[in-house]
Amino acid sequence: MDTYFVYVTAADETEAAKISRTVVEERLAACANQLGSIQSVYWWDGKVCEGAEVAVVLKTSGPRKQELIERIQQLHSYDCPCIVCLPIADGNPAFLKWIQDETQLAH
């Protein structure tokens, strides 16, 4: 099955919740896990920056992946949001089927 973990960082809990709820309601993701506050260190505009962010892990199917990426970009406050798709190589077949089922276009 073509399934993915999608890792996203958001500016704060409010933004993380908005992205999570929207993409699950729109069936672009079967599930969202808000992992809470993280401290990030990164390059931006030629200098090293630090700040608090919120990490989110989404689960989606291959057919919905690109649409999910585009929707997160629309909802996100950053110019260049972190959106990384990691293929799920293996796992509980029932769980992977659930991801597929919950992200189907027709419901």
N, CA, C and O atoms as a Tinker XYZ file with bonds, in Angstrom:
   428  protein
     1  N      0.836000   -1.188000    0.000000    73     2
     2  CA     0.000000    0.000000    0.000000    64     1     3
     3  C      0.876000    1.245000    0.000000    63     2     4     5
     4  O      1.908000    1.280000    0.671000    81     3
     5  N      0.486000    2.229000   -0.722000    73     3     6
     6  CA     1.215000    3.473000   -0.881000    64     5     7
     7  C      0.775000    4.449000    0.217000    63     6     8     9
     8  O     -0.191000    5.192000    0.040000    81     7
     9  N      1.491000    4.444000    1.357000    73     7    10
    10  CA     1.121000    5.287000    2.494000    64     9    11
    11  C      2.332000    6.082000    2.978000    63    10    12    13
    12  O      3.477000    5.678000    2.774000    81    11
    13  N      2.062000    7.216000    3.621000    73    11    14
    14  CA     3.122000    8.136000    4.024000    64    13    15
    15  C      2.886000    8.745000    5.397000    63    14    16    17
    16  O      1.753000    9.017000    5.793000    81    15
    17  N      4.002000    8.954000    6.123000    73    15    18
    18  CA     4.038000    9.881000    7.242000    64    17    19
    19  C      4.411000   11.223000    6.642000    63    18    20    21
    20  O      5.327000   11.301000    5.822000    81    19
    21  N      3.720000   12.275000    7.034000    73    19    22
    22  CA     4.042000   13.626000    6.557000    64    21    23
    23  C      4.380000   14.464000    7.787000    63    22    24    25
    24  O      3.528000   14.721000    8.636000    81    23
    25  N      5.634000   14.880000    7.862000    73    23    26
    26  CA     6.133000   15.667000    8.991000    64    25    27
    27  C      6.029000   17.149000    8.647000    63    26    28    29
    28  O      6.475000   17.586000    7.586000    81    27
    29  N      5.433000   17.915000    9.561000    73    27    30
    30  CA     5.216000   19.349000    9.354000    64    29    31
    31  C      5.594000   20.072000   10.639000    63    30    32    33
    32  O      5.341000   19.565000   11.732000    81    31
    33  N      6.195000   21.248000   10.521000    73    31    34
    34  CA     6.358000   22.113000   11.679000    64    33    35
    35  C      5.469000   23.335000   11.488000    63    34    36    37
    36  O      5.353000   23.877000   10.389000    81    35
    37  N      4.849000   23.752000   12.579000    73    35    38
    38  CA     3.940000   24.902000   12.566000    64    37    39
    39  C      4.448000   25.961000   13.545000    63    38    40    41
    40  O      5.238000   25.667000   14.442000    81    39
    41  N      3.985000   27.180000   13.361000    73    39    42
    42  CA     4.448000   28.300000   14.176000    64    41    43
    43  C      4.051000   28.166000   15.646000    63    42    44    45
    44  O      4.799000   28.569000   16.536000    81    43
    45  N      2.860000   27.592000   15.896000    73    43    46
    46  CA     2.373000   27.475000   17.275000    64    45    47
    47  C      1.244000   26.451000   17.330000    63    46    48    49
    48  O      0.860000   25.880000   16.309000    81    47
    49  N      0.717000   26.226000   18.529000    73    47    50
    50  CA    -0.341000   25.229000   18.738000    64    49    51
    51  C     -1.600000   25.552000   17.923000    63    50    52    53
    52  O     -2.254000   24.650000   17.399000    81    51
    53  N     -1.927000   26.825000   17.821000    73    51    54
    54  CA    -3.124000   27.229000   17.079000    64    53    55
    55  C     -2.998000   26.875000   15.596000    63    54    56    57
    56  O     -3.923000   26.321000   15.003000    81    55
    57  N     -1.860000   27.195000   15.013000    73    55    58
    58  CA    -1.651000   26.875000   13.607000    64    57    59
    59  C     -1.608000   25.357000   13.393000    63    58    60    61
    60  O     -2.182000   24.854000   12.428000    81    59
    61  N     -0.943000   24.637000   14.275000    73    59    62
    62  CA    -0.871000   23.181000   14.168000    64    61    63
    63  C     -2.267000   22.567000   14.232000    63    62    64    65
    64  O     -2.583000   21.655000   13.467000    81    63
    65  N     -3.101000   23.065000   15.144000    73    63    66
    66  CA    -4.466000   22.552000   15.278000    64    65    67
    67  C     -5.299000   22.865000   14.040000    63    66    68    69
    68  O     -6.073000   22.024000   13.583000    81    67
    69  N     -5.145000   24.064000   13.499000    73    67    70
    70  CA    -5.901000   24.456000   12.300000    64    69    71
    71  C     -5.526000   23.567000   11.113000    63    70    72    73
    72  O     -6.400000   23.066000   10.405000    81    71
    73  N     -4.234000   23.377000   10.903000    73    71    74
    74  CA    -3.783000   22.520000    9.805000    64    73    75
    75  C     -4.274000   21.095000   10.023000    63    74    76    77
    76  O     -4.817000   20.477000    9.107000    81    75
    77  N     -4.085000   20.571000   11.232000    73    75    78
    78  CA    -4.477000   19.194000   11.537000    64    77    79
    79  C     -5.959000   18.964000   11.294000    63    78    80    81
    80  O     -6.339000   18.028000   10.589000    81    79
    81  N     -6.787000   19.803000   11.867000    73    79    82
    82  CA    -8.239000   19.623000   11.745000    64    81    83
    83  C     -8.688000   19.761000   10.290000    63    82    84    85
    84  O     -9.494000   18.964000    9.812000    81    83
    85  N     -8.176000   20.757000    9.596000    73    83    86
    86  CA    -8.603000   21.003000    8.217000    64    85    87
    87  C     -8.269000   19.829000    7.311000    63    86    88    89
    88  O     -9.130000   19.359000    6.567000    81    87
    89  N     -7.039000   19.352000    7.362000    73    87    90
    90  CA    -6.648000   18.290000    6.428000    64    89    91
    91  C     -7.305000   16.953000    6.760000    63    90    92    93
    92  O     -7.534000   16.139000    5.866000    81    91
    93  N     -7.610000   16.719000    8.033000    73    91    94
    94  CA    -8.344000   15.492000    8.389000    64    93    95
    95  C     -9.804000   15.627000    7.952000    63    94    96    97
    96  O    -10.358000   14.697000    7.367000    81    95
    97  N    -10.428000   16.767000    8.228000    73    95    98
    98  CA   -11.817000   16.973000    7.802000    64    97    99
    99  C    -11.964000   16.843000    6.293000    63    98   100   101
   100  O    -12.976000   16.335000    5.809000    81    99
   101  N    -10.966000   17.297000    5.551000    73    99   102
   102  CA   -11.004000   17.232000    4.087000    64   101   103
   103  C    -10.523000   15.883000    3.548000    63   102   104   105
   104  O    -10.413000   15.704000    2.335000    81   103
   105  N    -10.238000   14.944000    4.435000    73   103   106
   106  CA    -9.779000   13.583000    4.109000    64   105   107
   107  C     -8.485000   13.556000    3.305000    63   106   108   109
   108  O     -8.221000   12.614000    2.559000    81   107
   109  N     -7.686000   14.603000    3.469000    73   107   110
   110  CA    -6.353000   14.607000    2.874000    64   109   111
   111  C     -5.391000   13.807000    3.749000    63   110   112   113
   112  O     -4.358000   13.335000    3.273000    81   111
   113  N     -5.728000   13.660000    5.012000    73   111   114
   114  CA    -4.981000   12.834000    5.956000    64   113   115
   115  C     -5.985000   12.041000    6.783000    63   114   116   117
   116  O     -7.078000   12.522000    7.078000    81   115
   117  N     -5.605000   10.830000    7.150000    73   115   118
   118  CA    -6.470000    9.999000    7.984000    64   117   119
   119  C     -6.348000   10.385000    9.450000    63   118   120   121
   120  O     -7.271000   10.171000   10.236000    81   119
   121  N     -5.206000   10.955000    9.812000    73   119   122
   122  CA    -4.921000   11.226000   11.215000    64   121   123
   123  C     -3.850000   12.306000   11.309000    63   122   124   125
   124  O     -3.010000   12.446000   10.420000    81   123
   125  N     -3.893000   13.057000   12.387000    73   123   126
   126  CA    -2.849000   14.042000   12.684000    64   125   127
   127  C     -2.438000   13.887000   14.141000    63   126   128   129
   128  O     -3.287000   13.823000   15.030000    81   127
   129  N     -1.151000   13.826000   14.377000    73   127   130
   130  CA    -0.611000   13.802000   15.741000    64   129   131
   131  C      0.169000   15.080000   15.969000    63   130   132   133
   132  O      1.198000   15.302000   15.330000    81   131
   133  N     -0.309000   15.926000   16.874000    73   131   134
   134  CA     0.413000   17.126000   17.250000    64   133   135
   135  C      1.363000   16.726000   18.371000    63   134   136   137
   136  O      0.936000   16.360000   19.466000    81   135
   137  N      2.655000   16.802000   18.080000    73   135   138
   138  CA     3.652000   16.295000   19.013000    64   137   139
   139  C      4.033000   17.304000   20.088000    63   138   140   141
   140  O      4.770000   16.968000   21.014000    81   139
   141  N      3.551000   18.512000   19.983000    73   139   142
   142  CA     3.843000   19.512000   20.991000    64   141   143
   143  C      5.005000   20.397000   20.609000    63   142   144   145
   144  O      5.533000   20.328000   19.499000    81   143
   145  N      5.387000   21.225000   21.551000    73   143   146
   146  CA     6.404000   22.237000   21.309000    64   145   147
   147  C      7.779000   21.602000   21.114000    63   146   148   149
   148  O      8.168000   20.681000   21.831000    81   147
   149  N      8.498000   22.121000   20.124000    73   147   150
   150  CA     9.875000   21.729000   19.871000    64   149   151
   151  C     10.704000   23.000000   19.758000    63   150   152   153
   152  O     10.163000   24.066000   19.462000    81   151
   153  N     11.972000   22.904000   19.985000    73   151   154
   154  CA    12.868000   24.040000   19.809000    64   153   155
   155  C     13.644000   23.818000   18.516000    63   154   156   157
   156  O     14.327000   22.803000   18.379000    81   155
   157  N     13.555000   24.731000   17.582000    73   155   158
   158  CA    14.198000   24.589000   16.288000    64   157   159
   159  C     15.368000   25.563000   16.150000    63   158   160   161
   160  O     15.300000   26.703000   16.609000    81   159
   161  N     16.434000   25.098000   15.516000    73   159   162
   162  CA    17.594000   25.920000   15.159000    64   161   163
   163  C     17.769000   25.733000   13.659000    63   162   164   165
   164  O     17.876000   24.602000   13.186000    81   163
   165  N     17.799000   26.840000   12.898000    73   163   166
   166  CA    17.777000   26.729000   11.441000    64   165   167
   167  C     18.373000   27.974000   10.785000    63   166   168   169
   168  O     18.440000   29.049000   11.382000    81   167
   169  N     18.800000   27.790000    9.540000    73   167   170
   170  CA    19.242000   28.922000    8.736000    64   169   171
   171  C     18.022000   29.585000    8.091000    63   170   172   173
   172  O     17.149000   28.894000    7.566000    81   171
   173  N     17.957000   30.920000    8.126000    73   171   174
   174  CA    16.929000   31.663000    7.412000    64   173   175
   175  C     17.447000   33.056000    7.105000    63   174   176   177
   176  O     17.954000   33.744000    7.991000    81   175
   177  N     17.324000   33.467000    5.870000    73   175   178
   178  CA    17.781000   34.791000    5.422000    64   177   179
   179  C     19.231000   35.055000    5.796000    63   178   180   181
   180  O     19.577000   36.151000    6.236000    81   179
   181  N     20.087000   34.035000    5.619000    73   179   182
   182  CA    21.515000   34.209000    5.819000    64   181   183
   183  C     22.000000   34.200000    7.249000    63   182   184   185
   184  O     23.161000   34.520000    7.501000    81   183
   185  N     21.145000   33.843000    8.198000    73   183   186
   186  CA    21.599000   33.795000    9.592000    64   185   187
   187  C     20.959000   32.607000   10.306000    63   186   188   189
   188  O     19.931000   32.082000    9.879000    81   187
   189  N     21.590000   32.203000   11.397000    73   187   190
   190  CA    21.073000   31.120000   12.216000    64   189   191
   191  C     20.002000   31.689000   13.145000    63   190   192   193
   192  O     20.226000   32.676000   13.845000    81   191
   193  N     18.842000   31.049000   13.134000    73   191   194
   194  CA    17.714000   31.485000   13.954000    64   193   195
   195  C     17.339000   30.365000   14.923000    63   194   196   197
   196  O     17.680000   29.202000   14.703000    81   195
   197  N     16.638000   30.723000   15.990000    73   195   198
   198  CA    16.113000   29.761000   16.948000    64   197   199
   199  C     14.698000   30.175000   17.316000    63   198   200   201
   200  O     14.372000   31.361000   17.369000    81   199
   201  N     13.869000   29.176000   17.566000    73   199   202
   202  CA    12.515000   29.492000   17.991000    64   201   203
   203  C     11.702000   28.252000   18.283000    63   202   204   205
   204  O     12.049000   27.145000   17.869000    81   203
   205  N     10.621000   28.455000   18.998000    73   203   206
   206  CA     9.700000   27.364000   19.325000    64   205   207
   207  C      8.767000   27.127000   18.144000    63   206   208   209
   208  O      8.310000   28.070000   17.499000    81   207
   209  N      8.492000   25.868000   17.873000    73   207   210
   210  CA     7.529000   25.467000   16.856000    64   209   211
   211  C      6.742000   24.284000   17.414000    63   210   212   213
   212  O      7.026000   23.800000   18.510000    81   211
   213  N      5.756000   23.827000   16.655000    73   211   214
   214  CA     4.993000   22.636000   17.017000    64   213   215
   215  C      5.135000   21.633000   15.882000    63   214   216   217
   216  O      4.907000   21.966000   14.719000    81   215
   217  N      5.512000   20.407000   16.222000    73   215   218
   218  CA     5.663000   19.352000   15.221000    64   217   219
   219  C      4.341000   18.606000   15.058000    63   218   220   221
   220  O      3.632000   18.349000   16.032000    81   219
   221  N      4.024000   18.265000   13.810000    73   219   222
   222  CA     2.813000   17.515000   13.489000    64   221   223
   223  C      3.212000   16.360000   12.564000    63   222   224   225
   224  O      3.997000   16.540000   11.633000    81   223
   225  N      2.662000   15.175000   12.836000    73   223   226
   226  CA     2.838000   14.031000   11.945000    64   225   227
   227  C      1.458000   13.652000   11.423000    63   226   228   229
   228  O      0.536000   13.390000   12.195000    81   227
   229  N      1.335000   13.629000   10.112000    73   227   230
   230  CA     0.088000   13.259000    9.441000    64   229   231
   231  C      0.288000   11.915000    8.768000    63   230   232   233
   232  O      1.414000   11.551000    8.427000    81   231
   233  N     -0.790000   11.177000    8.576000    73   231   234
   234  CA    -0.739000    9.924000    7.818000    64   233   235
   235  C     -1.660000   10.059000    6.624000    63   234   236   237
   236  O     -2.821000   10.442000    6.766000    81   235
   237  N     -1.134000    9.738000    5.429000    73   235   238
   238  CA    -1.927000    9.875000    4.216000    64   237   239
   239  C     -1.593000    8.774000    3.224000    63   238   240   241
   240  O     -0.644000    8.012000    3.408000    81   239
   241  N     -2.384000    8.710000    2.179000    73   239   242
   242  CA    -2.173000    7.743000    1.099000    64   241   243
   243  C     -1.480000    8.436000   -0.071000    63   242   244   245
   244  O     -1.514000    9.659000   -0.203000    81   243
   245  N     -0.853000    7.620000   -0.913000    73   243   246
   246  CA    -0.170000    8.150000   -2.088000    64   245   247
   247  C     -1.038000    9.025000   -2.972000    63   246   248   249
   248  O     -0.598000   10.093000   -3.399000    81   247
   249  N     -2.279000    8.592000   -3.261000    73   247   250
   250  CA    -3.125000    9.407000   -4.134000    64   249   251
   251  C     -3.468000   10.791000   -3.567000    63   250   252   253
   252  O     -3.816000   11.691000   -4.332000    81   251
   253  N     -3.379000   10.980000   -2.242000    73   251   254
   254  CA    -3.742000   12.274000   -1.623000    64   253   255
   255  C     -2.524000   13.110000   -1.241000    63   254   256   257
   256  O     -2.667000   14.258000   -0.821000    81   255
   257  N     -1.319000   12.537000   -1.385000    73   255   258
   258  CA    -0.103000   13.190000   -0.884000    64   257   259
   259  C      0.116000   14.582000   -1.479000    63   258   260   261
   260  O      0.315000   15.535000   -0.726000    81   259
   261  N      0.086000   14.724000   -2.778000    73   259   262
   262  CA     0.372000   16.018000   -3.398000    64   261   263
   263  C     -0.675000   17.065000   -3.026000    63   262   264   265
   264  O     -0.339000   18.219000   -2.763000    81   263
   265  N     -1.933000   16.661000   -3.005000    73   263   266
   266  CA    -2.997000   17.591000   -2.607000    64   265   267
   267  C     -2.827000   18.017000   -1.148000    63   266   268   269
   268  O     -3.089000   19.168000   -0.800000    81   267
   269  N     -2.387000   17.084000   -0.296000    73   267   270
   270  CA    -2.121000   17.409000    1.112000    64   269   271
   271  C     -1.012000   18.444000    1.217000    63   270   272   273
   272  O     -1.150000   19.423000    1.950000    81   271
   273  N      0.076000   18.245000    0.500000    73   271   274
   274  CA     1.185000   19.201000    0.520000    64   273   275
   275  C      0.691000   20.589000    0.115000    63   274   276   277
   276  O      0.993000   21.578000    0.783000    81   275
   277  N     -0.053000   20.659000   -0.960000    73   275   278
   278  CA    -0.556000   21.949000   -1.446000    64   277   279
   279  C     -1.500000   22.609000   -0.444000    63   278   280   281
   280  O     -1.461000   23.826000   -0.262000    81   279
   281  N     -2.345000   21.813000    0.203000    73   279   282
   282  CA    -3.295000   22.382000    1.177000    64   281   283
   283  C     -2.560000   22.918000    2.402000    63   282   284   285
   284  O     -2.903000   23.984000    2.913000    81   283
   285  N     -1.554000   22.186000    2.875000    73   283   286
   286  CA    -0.771000   22.671000    4.015000    64   285   287
   287  C     -0.103000   24.001000    3.652000    63   286   288   289
   288  O     -0.086000   24.925000    4.466000    81   287
   289  N      0.445000   24.104000    2.443000    73   287   290
   290  CA     1.069000   25.360000    2.009000    64   289   291
   291  C      0.064000   26.508000    2.030000    63   290   292   293
   292  O      0.420000   27.630000    2.390000    81   291
   293  N     -1.183000   26.246000    1.652000    73   291   294
   294  CA    -2.221000   27.284000    1.667000    64   293   295
   295  C     -2.550000   27.730000    3.091000    63   294   296   297
   296  O     -2.781000   28.913000    3.338000    81   295
   297  N     -2.571000   26.787000    4.015000    73   295   298
   298  CA    -2.971000   27.063000    5.397000    64   297   299
   299  C     -1.845000   27.631000    6.256000    63   298   300   301
   300  O     -2.103000   28.256000    7.284000    81   299
   301  N     -0.613000   27.419000    5.844000    73   299   302
   302  CA     0.550000   27.708000    6.677000    64   301   303
   303  C      0.941000   29.176000    6.628000    63   302   304   305
   304  O      0.760000   29.847000    5.612000    81   303
   305  N      1.480000   29.668000    7.743000    73   303   306
   306  CA     1.907000   31.071000    7.818000    64   305   307
   307  C      3.326000   31.294000    7.293000    63   306   308   309
   308  O      3.695000   32.432000    7.002000    81   307
   309  N      4.125000   30.239000    7.165000    73   307   310
   310  CA     5.510000   30.387000    6.725000    64   309   311
   311  C      5.597000   30.542000    5.205000    63   310   312   313
   312  O      4.758000   30.022000    4.468000    81   311
   313  N      6.621000   31.261000    4.749000    73   311   314
   314  CA     6.905000   31.358000    3.315000    64   313   315
   315  C      7.369000   30.021000    2.756000    63   314   316   317
   316  O      7.059000   29.676000    1.616000    81   315
   317  N      8.115000   29.268000    3.565000    73   315   318
   318  CA     8.696000   27.998000    3.125000    64   317   319
   319  C      8.506000   26.959000    4.236000    63   318   320   321
   320  O      9.460000   26.628000    4.940000    81   319
   321  N      7.271000   26.439000    4.397000    73   319   322
   322  CA     7.026000   25.514000    5.511000    64   321   323
   323  C      7.722000   24.165000    5.325000    63   322   324   325
   324  O      7.889000   23.686000    4.204000    81   323
   325  N      8.117000   23.575000    6.431000    73   323   326
   326  CA     8.662000   22.218000    6.426000    64   325   327
   327  C      7.503000   21.250000    6.210000    63   326   328   329
   328  O      6.617000   21.132000    7.057000    81   327
   329  N      7.516000   20.567000    5.082000    73   327   330
   330  CA     6.547000   19.509000    4.765000    64   329   331
   331  C      7.370000   18.392000    4.139000    63   330   332   333
   332  O      7.838000   18.525000    3.008000    81   331
   333  N      7.548000   17.300000    4.859000    73   331   334
   334  CA     8.392000   16.206000    4.393000    64   333   335
   335  C      7.577000   14.919000    4.404000    63   334   336   337
   336  O      6.983000   14.565000    5.423000    81   335
   337  N      7.547000   14.223000    3.279000    73   335   338
   338  CA     6.790000   12.972000    3.141000    64   337   339
   339  C      7.740000   11.786000    3.218000    63   338   340   341
   340  O      8.688000   11.681000    2.439000    81   339
   341  N      7.475000   10.902000    4.161000    73   339   342
   342  CA     8.295000    9.716000    4.363000    64   341   343
   343  C      7.457000    8.485000    4.067000    63   342   344   345
   344  O      6.428000    8.279000    4.711000    81   343
   345  N      7.869000    7.658000    3.107000    73   343   346
   346  CA     7.076000    6.470000    2.793000    64   345   347
   347  C      7.082000    5.483000    3.950000    63   346   348   349
   348  O      8.106000    5.274000    4.601000    81   347
   349  N      5.941000    4.888000    4.193000    73   347   350
   350  CA     5.825000    3.836000    5.207000    64   349   351
   351  C      6.126000    2.518000    4.503000    63   350   352   353
   352  O      5.360000    2.082000    3.643000    81   351
   353  N      7.233000    1.889000    4.863000    73   351   354
   354  CA     7.685000    0.671000    4.190000    64   353   355
   355  C      6.885000   -0.550000    4.619000    63   354   356   357
   356  O      6.675000   -1.465000    3.823000    81   355
   357  N      6.432000   -0.574000    5.878000    73   355   358
   358  CA     5.748000   -1.744000    6.394000    64   357   359
   359  C      5.050000   -1.361000    7.688000    63   358   360   361
   360  O      5.316000   -0.304000    8.259000    81   359
   361  N      4.167000   -2.217000    8.139000    73   359   362
   362  CA     3.470000   -1.962000    9.392000    64   361   363
   363  C      2.245000   -2.836000    9.522000    63   362   364   365
   364  O      2.062000   -3.786000    8.761000    81   363
   365  N      1.419000   -2.517000   10.474000    73   363   366
   366  CA     0.177000   -3.241000   10.715000    64   365   367
   367  C     -0.710000   -3.105000    9.473000    63   366   368   369
   368  O     -1.162000   -2.002000    9.164000    81   367
   369  N     -0.964000   -4.200000    8.762000    73   367   370
   370  CA    -1.768000   -4.112000    7.538000    64   369   371
   371  C     -3.136000   -3.466000    7.757000    63   370   372   373
   372  O     -3.618000   -2.725000    6.899000    81   371
   373  N     -3.753000   -3.740000    8.885000    73   371   374
   374  CA    -5.071000   -3.149000    9.161000    64   373   375
   375  C     -4.960000   -1.630000    9.300000    63   374   376   377
   376  O     -5.838000   -0.904000    8.832000    81   375
   377  N     -3.896000   -1.142000    9.935000    73   375   378
   378  CA    -3.694000    0.295000   10.091000    64   377   379
   379  C     -3.420000    0.955000    8.742000    63   378   380   381
   380  O     -3.967000    2.018000    8.447000    81   379
   381  N     -2.580000    0.333000    7.929000    73   379   382
   382  CA    -2.276000    0.886000    6.607000    64   381   383
   383  C     -3.513000    0.913000    5.724000    63   382   384   385
   384  O     -3.706000    1.855000    4.955000    81   383
   385  N     -4.350000   -0.107000    5.827000    73   383   386
   386  CA    -5.623000   -0.120000    5.078000    64   385   387
   387  C     -6.532000    1.002000    5.571000    63   386   388   389
   388  O     -7.194000    1.664000    4.771000    81   387
   389  N     -6.564000    1.216000    6.878000    73   387   390
   390  CA    -7.372000    2.297000    7.453000    64   389   391
   391  C     -6.960000    3.651000    6.872000    63   390   392   393
   392  O     -7.819000    4.465000    6.535000    81   391
   393  N     -5.648000    3.898000    6.752000    73   391   394
   394  CA    -5.179000    5.149000    6.146000    64   393   395
   395  C     -5.726000    5.273000    4.726000    63   394   396   397
   396  O     -6.245000    6.321000    4.343000    81   395
   397  N     -5.607000    4.202000    3.954000    73   395   398
   398  CA    -6.122000    4.203000    2.583000    64   397   399
   399  C     -7.626000    4.492000    2.564000    63   398   400   401
   400  O     -8.093000    5.349000    1.813000    81   399
   401  N     -8.371000    3.770000    3.396000    73   399   402
   402  CA    -9.829000    3.906000    3.424000    64   401   403
   403  C    -10.268000    5.319000    3.804000    63   402   404   405
   404  O    -11.196000    5.862000    3.204000    81   403
   405  N     -9.613000    5.911000    4.786000    73   403   406
   406  CA   -10.050000    7.223000    5.296000    64   405   407
   407  C     -9.625000    8.386000    4.409000    63   406   408   409
   408  O    -10.090000    9.509000    4.601000    81   407
   409  N     -8.755000    8.136000    3.450000    73   407   410
   410  CA    -8.324000    9.221000    2.566000    64   409   411
   411  C     -8.845000    9.045000    1.147000    63   410   412   413
   412  O     -8.387000    9.725000    0.228000    81   411
   413  N     -9.797000    8.140000    0.962000    73   411   414
   414  CA   -10.412000    7.982000   -0.351000    64   413   415
   415  C    -11.274000    9.194000   -0.670000    63   414   416   417
   416  O    -11.877000    9.793000    0.220000    81   415
   417  N    -11.324000    9.543000   -1.933000    73   415   418
   418  CA   -12.091000   10.720000   -2.367000    64   417   419
   419  C    -13.582000   10.569000   -2.136000    63   418   420   421
   420  O    -14.234000   11.512000   -1.689000    81   419
   421  N    -14.134000    9.406000   -2.430000    73   419   422
   422  CA   -15.584000    9.208000   -2.285000    64   421   423
   423  C    -15.891000    8.584000   -0.942000    63   422   424   425
   424  O    -15.431000    7.481000   -0.647000    81   423
   425  N    -16.672000    9.288000   -0.116000    73   423   426
   426  CA   -17.096000    8.766000    1.186000    64   425   427
   427  C    -18.561000    9.020000    1.374000    63   426   428
   428  O    -19.123000    8.658000    2.408000    81   427
